[in-house]
């Protein structure tokens, strides 16, 4: 069980995921909320259970999620039936004896009533990805935005990536450290003045951030 991308630590699992054996006996369970649609993930045969929400990379509503099961995960559900282990109805994925997968859950049948507004929000996000050119285009957009931050860090002596190893550095949840006292960082303010250098990326606006030691943090509105 692992998280593909650490939102608050700025780290990410490398896409090849060589450490996941193709001959494994157990199941791999992956929280991919801040990774999916934003970074390349392992070949799907390496992942048995994947969960994610559209609140992160897709910028949608929270408190909702998607569950993806591999054939191996379904086989485990249908072959494992402990004598006494009560599970709340909302979490049950099997029924009967012997247990069989409740396939209707994966065809749109609901156990409880979800917010249709949030479902529509997810559909709108998927259409946005499709308009970009699909998941590869979404991943490319993430990489392009990350490169803006990476370029800033390279030319700014007082800013550093929290994750020092580029191979493990997240491109969807970038975390920086600043060479400044905590109180100075708390006083950082975003200015509503356009940056004097003008837009650094076509069709995007730039802003100056009043930063520690009166240094201007020049960033693009991603």
C-alpha positions as CSV (number, residue, x, y, z in Angstrom):
1,X,0.0,0.0,0.0
2,X,1.6,3.3,-1.0
3,X,0.9,6.8,-2.3
4,X,2.2,7.5,-5.8
5,X,2.7,11.2,-5.2
6,X,3.3,12.8,-1.8
7,X,1.3,16.1,-1.9
8,X,2.9,17.7,1.2
9,X,6.4,16.3,0.7
10,X,7.1,17.1,-2.9
11,X,8.1,13.5,-3.8
12,X,6.8,11.1,-6.5
13,X,7.4,7.4,-7.3
14,X,9.5,7.1,-10.6
15,X,7.2,5.9,-13.4
16,X,8.8,2.5,-14.1
17,X,8.2,1.2,-10.6
18,X,10.8,-1.6,-11.0
19,X,10.4,-2.4,-7.3
20,X,6.9,-3.9,-7.9
21,X,7.5,-7.5,-9.0
22,X,5.4,-9.0,-11.8
23,X,5.6,-12.2,-9.8
24,X,4.2,-10.8,-6.6
25,X,1.7,-12.8,-4.5
26,X,0.1,-9.9,-2.7
27,X,-1.8,-6.9,-4.1
28,X,-0.5,-3.4,-4.7
29,X,-2.8,-0.7,-3.4
30,X,-2.0,2.8,-4.7
31,X,-3.4,6.2,-3.8
32,X,-2.9,8.1,-7.0
33,X,-4.9,11.2,-6.2
34,X,-2.3,13.8,-6.9
35,X,-0.5,11.8,-9.6
36,X,-3.0,10.5,-12.1
37,X,-3.6,12.8,-15.1
38,X,-0.4,14.7,-14.1
39,X,2.5,12.3,-14.2
40,X,3.4,9.1,-15.9
41,X,2.5,6.1,-13.7
42,X,3.6,2.5,-13.7
43,X,2.3,0.0,-16.3
44,X,-1.2,-0.8,-15.1
45,X,-0.4,-4.5,-14.6
46,X,1.8,-3.5,-11.7
47,X,-1.2,-1.9,-9.9
48,X,-4.1,-4.0,-8.5
49,X,-6.1,-1.4,-6.6
50,X,-6.0,2.3,-7.6
51,X,-7.9,5.1,-5.9
52,X,-8.0,8.8,-6.9
53,X,-10.1,11.9,-6.6
54,X,-10.6,14.6,-9.3
55,X,-9.9,17.3,-6.7
56,X,-6.2,17.4,-7.4
57,X,-4.7,17.4,-10.9
58,X,-8.2,17.9,-12.5
59,X,-9.0,20.8,-10.1
60,X,-12.5,19.6,-9.3
61,X,-14.5,19.0,-6.2
62,X,-13.2,17.0,-3.2
63,X,-14.9,14.3,-1.1
64,X,-15.5,12.0,-4.1
65,X,-13.3,9.3,-5.5
66,X,-12.7,6.6,-8.1
67,X,-11.8,3.0,-7.4
68,X,-10.1,0.9,-10.1
69,X,-9.7,-2.9,-9.5
70,X,-7.4,-5.3,-11.5
71,X,-8.5,-8.9,-12.3
72,X,-6.2,-10.0,-9.4
73,X,-8.0,-7.7,-7.0
74,X,-11.4,-9.0,-8.1
75,X,-10.2,-12.6,-7.7
76,X,-9.0,-11.8,-4.1
77,X,-12.4,-10.3,-3.2
78,X,-14.2,-13.3,-4.5
79,X,-11.9,-15.9,-2.9
80,X,-11.5,-14.3,0.6
81,X,-14.4,-14.6,3.0
82,X,-13.5,-14.4,6.7
83,X,-15.9,-16.0,9.2
84,X,-16.7,-12.8,11.0
85,X,-15.7,-9.4,9.7
86,X,-18.7,-7.0,9.4
87,X,-18.2,-4.3,6.8
88,X,-20.5,-1.3,6.5
89,X,-22.8,-1.5,3.5
90,X,-21.2,1.5,1.8
91,X,-17.8,-0.3,1.7
92,X,-19.1,-3.7,0.5
93,X,-17.9,-4.7,-2.9
94,X,-19.1,-8.3,-2.8
95,X,-22.3,-10.1,-1.8
96,X,-23.6,-13.6,-1.4
97,X,-21.9,-16.8,-0.4
98,X,-19.5,-17.6,-2.0
99,X,-18.8,-13.8,-2.4
100,X,-19.2,-12.3,-5.9
101,X,-18.3,-8.9,-7.0
102,X,-21.2,-6.4,-7.1
103,X,-20.6,-5.4,-10.7
104,X,-23.4,-2.8,-10.7
105,X,-21.3,-0.5,-8.6
106,X,-18.9,-0.2,-11.6
107,X,-21.8,0.4,-14.0
108,X,-23.2,3.5,-12.3
109,X,-25.5,1.9,-9.7
110,X,-25.1,3.7,-6.4
111,X,-25.2,2.5,-2.8
112,X,-25.9,6.0,-1.6
113,X,-26.8,9.1,-3.5
114,X,-23.8,11.1,-4.6
115,X,-23.8,14.8,-5.6
116,X,-24.8,14.9,-9.3
117,X,-23.2,18.4,-9.4
118,X,-19.8,16.9,-8.4
119,X,-20.3,14.1,-11.0
120,X,-20.9,16.7,-13.7
121,X,-17.9,18.6,-12.4
122,X,-15.8,15.4,-13.1
123,X,-17.2,15.0,-16.6
124,X,-16.4,18.6,-17.3
125,X,-12.8,18.0,-16.1
126,X,-12.5,15.0,-18.4
127,X,-13.8,17.0,-21.3
128,X,-11.1,19.6,-20.6
129,X,-8.4,16.8,-20.7
130,X,-9.8,15.6,-23.9
131,X,-9.7,19.1,-25.4
132,X,-6.1,19.4,-24.4
133,X,-5.3,16.3,-26.4
134,X,-5.8,13.5,-23.9
135,X,-3.8,12.3,-20.9
136,X,-0.4,12.6,-22.6
137,X,-1.2,16.3,-23.3
138,X,-2.3,16.8,-19.6
139,X,1.0,15.2,-18.4
140,X,3.0,17.5,-20.8
141,X,1.2,20.6,-19.5
142,X,2.1,19.6,-16.0
143,X,5.8,19.1,-17.0
144,X,5.8,22.5,-18.8
145,X,4.4,24.3,-15.7
146,X,7.0,22.4,-13.5
147,X,9.8,23.6,-15.7
148,X,8.8,27.2,-15.0
149,X,9.3,26.6,-11.3
150,X,12.4,24.6,-11.9
151,X,13.9,27.5,-13.9
152,X,13.1,29.9,-11.1
153,X,14.8,27.7,-8.5
154,X,17.9,27.3,-10.7
155,X,18.5,31.0,-10.8
156,X,17.4,31.9,-7.3
157,X,20.0,31.2,-4.6
158,X,17.6,31.4,-1.7
159,X,15.0,28.9,-3.0
160,X,15.5,25.1,-3.2
161,X,13.4,22.0,-3.9
162,X,12.4,20.1,-0.7
163,X,13.2,16.9,-2.5
164,X,16.8,17.1,-3.6
165,X,16.7,14.0,-5.9
166,X,15.2,15.1,-9.3
167,X,14.3,11.4,-10.0
168,X,11.9,11.4,-7.0
169,X,10.7,15.0,-7.3
170,X,7.0,15.7,-7.8
171,X,5.8,17.7,-10.7
172,X,2.2,18.1,-9.5
173,X,2.9,19.2,-5.9
174,X,6.0,21.2,-5.9
175,X,7.5,21.9,-2.4
176,X,10.2,24.5,-1.9
177,X,12.4,25.5,1.0
178,X,13.5,29.1,1.4
179,X,16.7,30.4,3.1
180,X,14.8,32.7,5.4
181,X,13.5,32.8,9.0
182,X,10.0,31.4,9.5
183,X,8.6,34.8,10.4
184,X,9.9,36.3,7.2
185,X,8.3,33.6,5.2
186,X,4.9,34.3,6.9
187,X,5.2,38.0,5.8
188,X,5.3,37.1,2.1
189,X,2.5,38.8,0.2
190,X,1.2,38.4,-3.3
191,X,1.1,41.7,-5.2
192,X,-1.7,42.5,-7.6
193,X,0.7,44.5,-9.8
194,X,1.7,43.0,-13.1
195,X,5.3,42.1,-13.2
196,X,7.6,44.7,-14.7
197,X,9.2,42.1,-16.9
198,X,5.9,41.4,-18.6
199,X,4.4,38.0,-19.4
200,X,7.0,35.3,-19.4
201,X,4.8,32.7,-21.1
202,X,2.6,33.7,-24.1
203,X,-1.1,34.2,-23.2
204,X,-0.3,34.0,-19.4
205,X,0.0,36.8,-16.9
206,X,2.9,37.2,-14.5
207,X,2.9,38.7,-11.1
208,X,5.5,40.0,-8.7
209,X,5.5,38.5,-5.3
210,X,6.8,40.7,-2.4
211,X,9.2,38.3,-0.8
212,X,11.7,38.0,2.0
213,X,14.6,40.4,1.9
214,X,12.7,42.5,-0.7
215,X,13.5,40.0,-3.4
216,X,11.0,39.8,-6.2
217,X,9.7,36.2,-6.8
218,X,8.8,36.2,-10.5
219,X,6.3,33.5,-11.3
220,X,3.9,32.7,-14.1
221,X,0.2,32.3,-13.4
222,X,0.0,28.6,-14.4
